[in-house]
Amino acid sequence: MRWLLLLVVAYACSPAIAVWKSLPHHEQHLIQLDKDRVSRELAYYKEVENRFHARNLEQEKLPRNSKATNQADKEALQALYKATDGAKWNNNTGWKKEKSDPCTDKWYGIYCIDGYVTYISLPYNGLYGKLPSQLGQLSKLDSLYLFSNDLSGEIPSGVWSLQTLQHLDLNNNELTGELPSEINLPNLKEIFLYTNHLSGQIPTTWNTPKLTNLSLAENMLTGELPSAIGKISSLEEIVLSRNNLTGGYPASIGQLANLSRLWLFNNFLKGPLPSSWSSLTNLKNVEMEAITGPLPDFIGTSWQKLQLLIIPRGEMTGQIPTSFCDLRNVQVLWLFQNNLTGSIPSCIDQMTELTDLELSTNQLTGEIPANIGQLRKLDRLYLSQNYLSGSLPSSLGDLINAENIQLCQNGLTGEVPSSLSALKDSLAELGLCYNKLSTFGSGLEAFMKYIGDYGCELYSNPWSCPVPSYIPKDCGCTCSKCNSGAKHTTCSSCVADSECGWCNEGPDCLEGDQRGPESIYQCKKSDWSYGNSC
């Protein structure tokens, strides 16, 4: 978690903002997506911590009168104090008194029942050092919360023998070593070990019939996802992101009928989504990468509780199924950097909860749906680097909550619609670069002045001359002398009459730039003939 916090701080500082503005748009875009992911992770960690605080409050309400601590438990606590530099803890009330008793004298963070320690709560308390083996003596311990300290070394083997343990939270430390190949803790409900330096493989045998939360993110775990995870039928959350896991996606995960969160991103996993995953009808939050094969139709028909679906950077093929329109609860949908083809489903207006739609860097064709303006909650629309054609729909002006619209590197034609003027108080970034746009609708003066103060990219379009004077220079909007309507019978005469390096011949001699026709207009040299504006 520390690196996440540093990243957030780095983005917020003034020098970072200056560097940000100097980056190309696509790099800004990827950095922004990473920032979004970091924000989601921090929100998840905060959610986990809030659960702890709620449980801690309930624990504090319980009566703390108890018998004197049994000797084995007292020795275990004394060993913990000594091994983790207890004299320098943020709070060590009771611990440093030689003749005091952990249970009867109410040591800070210790709760007991009948002389046995059942609950240890010492997060954010400055513990430094290695966990002692004596922790395995706490025979009635049900909760061990030592997160956000400076603990190092391996997790003592005795911890994995605590048969009464329900909650194990050692996240955000410096722990190393490997997990045992077999975990036999029949009462364990939660295991939070994220943000450490654990290595080795995920255990292959799990006798944990009550386990609901498995979070091992941000470690150095290797190997494949064991199929045994699919046998832990009680699992509700699997968070294994930011490791070095390899292999494919086990079909056995489809047996986890209670699963609501599945985070597997930033690993080296790769493969198709197994058809058995159609049984995961309680999924709400899915974030993974490197999916291959067709985009499954069952996502739309079976995962209808989804609120977040992020499956970018893969090799998914085929069209976006129309069944996706039935995902009425989805707020975030990222499918970018895949090989998806076909058109954007016209029924997309049914996904009314969408706030973030990211379909860039695919092979999508056809026009932007005319009803896309029905997505009134949409904050960001990313459709760049596809093969979309046709004009910009006037309904874009109905996206009253949109802050960022990116449509660069397509084949969009015609004018920038007047309806965008309705977004002058909300839209912060507009990307229309590398298209075939030529004119501006009326009434855009106030909008363009506003967007020019934030971020607009209009360059590499065949804008007709003269460019309206109200267009900010920073938007990069320049026109070509070719676009005056003059007709040319050869490429050479077109180029000679323009300010560009080449021209795609046609009725209005459309101008390109130094990148050439194939990368911008998807034209081949054989298409350069009079009257053919491919």
Buried (B, 14 or more C-beta within 10 A) or exposed (E): BEEBEEBEEEBEEEEBEEEEEEEEBBEBBEBBBEEBBBEBBBEBBEEBBEBBEEBBEEBEEEEEEBEEBBEBBBBBBBBBBEBBBBEEBEEBEBBEEEEBBBBBBBBBBBBBBEBBBBBBBBBEBBBBBBBBBBBBBBBBBBBBBBBBBEBBBBBBEBBBBBEBBBBBBBBBBBBBBBBBEEBBBEBBBBBBBBBBEBBBBBBBEBEBEEBBBBBBBBBEBBBBBBEBBBBBEBBBBBBBBBBEBEBBBBBBBBBBEBBBBBBBBBBEBBBBBBEBBBBBBBBBBBBBBBBBEBBBBBBBBBBBBBBBBBBBBBBBBBBBBBBBBBBEBBBBBBBBBBBBBBBBBBBBBBBBBBBBBBBBBBEBBBBBBBBBBBBEBBBBBBBBBBBBBBBBBBBBBBBBBBBBBBBBBBBBBBBBBBBBBBBBEEBBBBBBBBBBBBBBBEEBBEBBEBBBEEBBBBBBBBBBEEBEEEBBEBBBBBBBBBBBEEEBEEBEBBBEBBEBEBBBBBEBBBBBBEEEBEEBBEBEEEBBEBEEBB
